[in-house]
Amino acid sequence: MSITTSPDPDLLVGRIFNSLNGAMELFTIYVGDQLGFYRLLHENGPVTSEQLSARSHTHERSTREWLEQQAVSGFIACDPNEPDGASRTYWLPDEYVELFCDPDSLRSVVPMAQILAGTVAPIAKLLQAYRETGGVPYADYGSDLHEGQARINRPQFVHLLARDWLGSMPDVIAKLESNQSARVADIGMGQGWSSIAIAKAYPNVHVDGFDLDEASVAAARINARNEGVDDRVTFEVRDAGDPSLAGRYDLALAIECIHDMSDPVSALQSMRRLVGNRGTVLIVDENVADAFTAPGDDVERLMYGFSVLHCLPVGLAEQPSVGTGTVIREGIMRKYAEEAGFRSVETLPVEHDTFRFYRMTA
């Protein structure tokens, strides 16, 4: 047996302590986000705990403790010369408003807290699943999981999807920009921000989003209506493998969901049928290492964490399952594409820390 580094128990204890501290801080961010504290601090600061609790309809003593913790952690500011207790004032620094209050910012941090809360929500069911089937249904993770996921990806869809990601395929862009009405199928679209971003960028495009999670579809419909694109964007609780959909689309895309599926090959086969022989399939999934290495880098550690707690259990909930998990290496994706009947799989030249982009054609 060999390892790549010499074990140092003291370093590991320190690292795990820092992880505990970080987890605690993320959950306090979750509290502040869900109770509207950051928004109120931005709109009304500087404020005392009494003022913030009155405006948020929360318990003053609990609110004061949160304010003190946030100041100690360096997330918000206060005047240390003011007296302790309910009379001290706090505010959100201008430099941090984007991080805590702007849902379209690529530097937004609050979704990280929400997705963590959702990921660990069914922990008792997860432990039971490990002892039995290994599977936990997606619905058991609740709204924090699908809302957190949507909020994490939303800024990337707003700023990167239409021009940078799709822009790596000039022929596809030409079709979407043409005067003819192009059709796009968005598979596993969640709360719909990817579909909405495409519709906003390309006024002649019609997007159909398909997802099997009813709560996500309901939220997506509200988002499309609020963004003013519900005349060209539709969302359905529907299996994209429905034969009546075959050949209707110029582009079918699936973003960060193939690895969650119990039968990814069938899903890719369905997408191939959606676009026929002339369309394009775009798969966006995790940018992990080409081979297992231990210890791994930060991205690999993050992906394995999500896989243990969420993605693999979700993929195992429906049987039979290939049990992919979050760590879907390029070789695995290419194998699935080949089995699905694609004649060409191209890894697109898009630079991204956590996503890899595959263009597939029939």
PALUMPA-420603 format. One record per residue: x, y, z of N, C-alpha, C in turn; residue in three letters. Coordinates in steps of 0.2 Angstrom, whole numbers, plus 5000, padded with zeros to 4 digits. Example, Ala and Ser with C-alpha at 12.3 -4.5 7.8 and 13.67 -1.06 7.14 Angstrom:
<sites>
506649725039506249785039506649845039ALA/506449895035506849955036506450005039SER/
</sites>
This chain:
<sites>
500449945000500050005000500450065000MET/500350114996500650174996500250234996SER/500450294999500050354999500450414996ILE/500150464993500550514990500850564995THR/500550575001500850615006500950585013THR/501350605017501550575023500950605028SER/500650555031500050575036500350615042PRO/499950675043500150715048499450725052ASP/499350695058498750695061498550775064PRO/499150805066498950875068498750925062ASP/498950915056498750955051498050935049LEU/497850865050497150845048496650875053LEU/496850875060496450895065496350975063VAL/496851005062496751075060496251095054GLY/496351045049495951055043495251045045ARG/495050985049494450975050494051025055ILE/494451055059494251105063494051165059PHE/494451185054494251235050493651215046ASN/493551155044492951135040492351145045SER/492351125051491851135056491651205056LEU/492151255057492051325057491651345051ASN/491951325045491651345039490951325038GLY/490751265040490051235040489651275044ALA/489851295050489451335055489251405052MET/489851435049489751495046489251495040GLU/489251435036488751435030488051425033LEU/487951395038487251385041487051455044PHE/487451495046487251555049487151605043THR/487451595037487351635031486651615029ILE/486451545029485851525027485251555032TYR/485351565038484951595043484751665040VAL/485351705039485251775037484951785031GLY/485051735026484751745019484051725020ASP/483851675023483151655024482751705027GLN/482951735032482651785036482651855034LEU/483051865028483051925025483551975028GLY/483951955033484351995036484852035032PHE/485152005027485652035023485352095019TYR/484752075016484352125012484252185016ARG/483952175022483752235027484352275029LEU/484952235030485552275032485752325026LEU/485652295020485852335014485452395013HIS/484752385014484252435013484252485019GLU/484352465025484252505031484752515035ASN/485352485034485952495039486252565039GLY/486552585044486752545050486052535054PRO/486052475057485452465062485652425068VAL/485252435073485352395079484952335079THR/485152285084484752225084483952235085SER/483852285089483152295090482752325083GLU/483152365079482852385073482752335068GLN/483352285068483352235063482752185065LEU/482752165071482252115073481452145072SER/481352215073480752235071480552235064ALA/481052255060480952255053480852185050ARG/481152135053481152065050480652025054SER/480352045059479852015063480151955067HIS/480751965069481151905073481251925080THR/481551875084481651885091482251925092HIS/482251975096482852025096483451995099GLU/483351955104483951925107484351875102ARG/483951835099484251795094484551835088SER/484151885086484451925080485151955082THR/485151985089485752015091486351965091ARG/486251895093486751845093486951835086GLU/486551835081486751825074487151885071TRP/486951945073487352005071488052005074LEU/488051985080488751975083489151925080GLU/488851865079489251815075489451835068GLN/489051865065489251895058489751945058GLN/489751985063490352035064490952005066ALA/490951955071491551915073491851875067VAL/491351855062491651815056491851855051SER/491751925051491951975046491551975040GLY/490851955041490351965035490052025035PHE/489952055041489652125042490052165046ILE/489952235046490352275050489952305056ALA/490352325061490052365067490552415070CYS/490352455074490752505077490952475084ASP/491552445085491752415091491752455097PRO/491752525096491752575101491152585104ASN/490552565101489952565104489852515109GLU/489352535114489252485119488952415117PRO/489052365121488852305120488052305120ASP/487752255118487052245118486652275113GLY/486052285114485552305109485652375105ALA/486052415108486152485106486752485100SER/487152435099487652435094487352425087ARG/487652465083487452465076487852425071THR/487552395066487852345061487652365054TYR/488052355050487952365043488252315038TRP/488052305032488352265027488752315023LEU/489452295023489852345019489752345011PRO/489752395008489652405001489952354997ASP/490552334999490952284995490652214995GLU/490252205000489952135001489252134999TYR/488952184997488252184994488152134989VAL/488552134984488552094978488552014980GLU/488952004985488951934988488351904991LEU/488051954995487451924999486751944996PHE/486751994991486152024990485952024982CYS/486452004978486352004971486251934968ASP/485651914966485551844964485851834957PRO/486051884953486351874947487151874947ASP/487451894952488151904953488551834953SER/489051834949489451774948489851764955LEU/489851814959490151804966489651794972ARG/489051784970488551774975488751704980SER/488651714986488851664991488251634994VAL/487751664995487151634999486851564996VAL/486951554989486651494987487051434989PRO/487751444991488151394994487851365000MET/487651415004487351395011486651355010ALA/486251385005485651345004485651275002GLN/486151264997486251204994486551154999ILE/486951175004487151135009486651115014LEU/486151165016485651145020485151095017ALA/485051095010484651055007485050985006GLY/485650985005486050925004486050875010THR/486050905016486050875022485350865026VAL/484850885023484150885026483950815027ALA/484050765022483750705024484250655027PRO/484750675031485250645033485050575037ILE/484550575040484350515043484050465038ALA/483750485033483550435028484150415024LYS/484650455023485250435020485650385023LEU/485650385030485950335034485650265033LEU/484950275033484550215032484650185025GLN/484650225020484850205013485450165013ALA/485950195016486650155016486550085019TYR/486150075023486050015026485649965022ARG/485249995017484749955013484849965006GLU/484450005002484550014995485050064993THR/485250104997485750154995485450214992GLY/484750214990484450264987484050314991GLY/484050374990483550424993483250464987VAL/482550474987482250504981482450584982PRO/482450614976482650684975482150724979TYR/481450704979480950744983481150754990ALA/481450704993481550705000482050755002ASP/482450784997482950834999482550905000TYR/481950914998481550974999481751034995GLY/481451084997481551144992482251174993SER/482551174999483251204999483651174994ASP/483651114992484051084988483951104981LEU/483351104978483251124971483251204971HIS/483051244976483151314976483951334976GLU/484251294980484951314981485351294975GLY/485251244971485551224965485351274960GLN/484751294959484551344955484851414956ALA/484951434962485251494964486051494962ARG/486351434963487051434962487151444954ILE/486751404950486851404943486551474939ASN/486051504942485751564939486251614936ARG/486751634940487151684938487551664932PRO/487751604932488151574926487651574920GLN/487051554921486651554915486551624912PHE/486451674917486351744915486951764911VAL/487551754913488151784910488451744905HIS/488451674906488851634902488551594897LEU/487951564898487651514894487551534887LEU/487151584886486951604879487551614875ALA/488051664877488551684873489251644873ARG/489451624879490051584880489951514879ASP/489451484882489451414881489151394875TRP/488551414873488251404866488751434861LEU/489051494863489551524858490051484855GLY/490251424859490751384857490551344851SER/489951344849489651304843489351364838MET/489751394834489551444829488951424825PRO/488851364823488351344819487651344822ASP/487751324829487151324833486851394834VAL/487351434836487251504837486851534831ILE/487151524825486851544818486151524818ALA/485951464820485251444819484851474825LYS/485051484831484651524836484551594834LEU/485051624830484951694829484651704822GLU/484451654819484151664812483351684813SER/483051714808482351734808481951674809ASN/482151614807481751554808481651534815GLN/481051514817480951494824481351434826SER/481851434830482251374832481951354838ALA/481951284840481651254846482251224850ARG/482251234856482751204861482351164866VAL/482651104868482351064873482851064879ALA/482651084885483051094890482851034895ASP/483250984896483150924900483350934907ILE/482950914912483150924919483250994920GLY/482851044918482951114919482851144925MET/482651104930482551134937482051184937GLY/482351244940481851304941481851344934GLN/482151324929482051354923482551414921GLY/483051424925483451484923483851474917TRP/484051414915484451404909483951414903SER/483351394903482851404898482751474897SER/482651514902482451584902483051624899ILE/483651604901484251644898484351634891ALA/484151574888484151564881483651604878ILE/483051604880482551644877482651714877ALA/482951744882483051814883483651834878LYS/484151784877484651804872484451794865ALA/483951754863483751734856483051744856TYR/482851804853482051824853481651774849PRO/481951744844481551694840481551624842ASN/481851614847481851544850481351524854VAL/481051464854480551434858480951374862HIS/480851384869481151334873480651294877VAL/480751224877480351184881480751144886ASP/480551154892480951124898480551064900GLY/480951014902480650954904480950934911PHE/480550914916480850894922480350854925ASP/480550804929480050754933479950774940LEU/480250834942480050854949479550914948ASP/478950894951478450944950478551014954GLU/478851014959479051074963479451114959ALA/479951084955480451124951480051154945SER/479651114942479251144936478751194938VAL/478451194944478051244946478351314948ALA/478951304951479451364952479651394945ALA/479851354940480051374934479551414930ALA/478951394931478351424927478351494930ARG/478351504937478351564940478851614937ILE/479451584937480051624935480051644928ASN/479751604924479651624917479151684916ALA/478651674920478151724919478451794922ARG/478751794928479051854931479651884926ASN/479951844922480451864918480151884911GLU/479551874910479251904904479351854897GLY/479551794898479651754893479151694892VAL/478651694896478251634896477851624890ASP/477851674885477551654879477951614874ASP/478651614876479051564872479451514876ARG/479351514882479651454886479051424890VAL/479051354889478551314892478951264897THR/478651244902478951194907478451134908PHE/478651074908478151024909478450964913GLU/478050934917478250874920478150814915VAL/478650804912478550754906479250724905ARG/479250654903479750624901479950644894ASP/480650664893480850684886480850624881ALA/480850564884480850514879480150494876GLY/479650544877479050534874479150534866ASP/478850484863479050474855478750534851PRO/478250564854477850624850478350684850SER/478850684854479350744854479950734849LEU/479950674846480550654842480650704836ALA/481250724835481450764829481150844829GLY/480850864835480650934835481150984836ARG/481750964838482151014841482851024837TYR/483051084837483751104834484251094839ASP/484151094845484651094851484251064857LEU/484551014860484350984866484950984871ALA/484851014877485351024882485150994889LEU/485650974892485550944899486150974903ALA/486051014908486551044912486551014919ILE/487050984921487250954927486650904930GLU/486450864926485950814928486050744926CYS/486450734920486550664918486850624923ILE/487250644927487650604932487150584938HIS/486550614938486050604944485550544941ASP/485550534935485050484932485250414933MET/484750374935484850304935485050264929SER/484750294923484850264917485150324912ASP/485750344912485950404908485950384901PRO/486050324899486050304892485450314889VAL/484850294892484250304890484050374889SER/484250414894484150494893484550514887ALA/485150494886485450524880485150494874LEU/484950434874484550414868483950454866GLN/483550474872483050514871483150584868SER/483750614870483950674868484150674860MET/484450614859484650604852484050604847ARG/483550574850482950564846482550634845ARG/482650674851482350744850482650784845LEU/483250784843483550824838483650794832VAL/483550724831483650694825484350684822GLY/484350684816485050674813485350744811ASN/485050804812485250864810485450914816ARG/485150894822485250934828485850924832GLY/485850964837486450954842486250944849THR/486550904852486450884860487050914863VAL/486950954868487450984873487350964880LEU/487850934882487850904889488350944893ILE/488150974899488651014903488650974910VAL/489150944912489250904918489850924921ASP/490050884926490550904931491250894927GLU/491750944929492350944926492850914932ASN/492850844932493250814937493850784933VAL/494350754937494950724935494850674930ALA/495250654925495150604921495250534924ASP/495550534930495650464934495650474941ALA/495450424945495450434952496150444955PHE/496250494959496850514962496750524970THR/497150504974497050514981497750534984ALA/497750594988497150644989497050674982PRO/496450704982496250744976496250814977GLY/496150854972496150924973495450954975ASP/495351014976494751044979494151024976ASP/494151034969493551014965493350944966VAL/493850894966493750824967493450814974GLU/493650844979493450834985492650864986ARG/492550914983491850944983491350894979LEU/491550874973491150834970491050764973MET/491550734976491350674980490950684986TYR/491050744989490550764995489850764993GLY/489650804987489050804984488750734982PHE/489250694980489050624978488850574984SER/489250584989489050544995488450564998VAL/488250624998487750655002487050654998LEU/487150664991486550684987486550644980HIS/487050654976486950634969486950554968CYS/487350524971487350454971486650424974LEU/486450444980485850414983485250434978PRO/485250494975484650504971484750464965VAL/485350444962485350404956485150334958GLY/485250314964485150244966484350234968LEU/484050294969483350284971482850244967ALA/483050254960482650214955483050154953GLU/482750094953483150034951482850004945GLN/483249974940483949964941484350034939PRO/484950044942485350104941486050084940SER/486350124936487050114935487550144940VAL/487150194944487550214950488150264948GLY/488050314944488550354942488850394947THR/488450434951488750484956488950544952GLY/489150594956489350664954490050654950THR/490450614952491150614949491050574942VAL/490750604937490750574931491250604926ILE/491750554926492350574922492250574914ARG/492650604911492550614903492450544900GLU/492850494902492850424899492150394900GLY/491850404906491250384908490650414903ILE/490750484902490250514898490250494891MET/490850484889490950464882490750394881ARG/490750344886490550284885489750284885LYS/489450324889488750324889488450354882TYR/488850404879488650434873488750384867ALA/489250344867489350284862488750234863GLU/488550214869488050164870487350194868GLU/487350264868486650294866486650304859ALA/487150294855487150294848487450354845GLY/487750394848488050454845488650444841PHE/488650464835489250454831489850504832ARG/489750554836490250604837490150634844SER/490650634848490650674854491250714854VAL/491150784855491750834855491750864862GLU/492250874865492350914871492550984869THR/492051024871492151094868492651134872LEU/492951184869493451224872493251284876PRO/492851264881492551314886492951304893VAL/493251354895493551354901493051364907GLU/493151314912492651324917492951284923HIS/492951314929493251274935492851214937ASP/492251204936491851144938491451114933THR/491351144927490951104922491351084916PHE/491251034912491451014906490951014901ARG/491051024895490551034890490650984884PHE/490150944883490150894877489650914872TYR/489850914866489350914860489350854857ARG/488650824856488550764854488150764848MET/488250734842487850734836487750654834THR/487150654831486950584829487250564822ALA/
</sites>
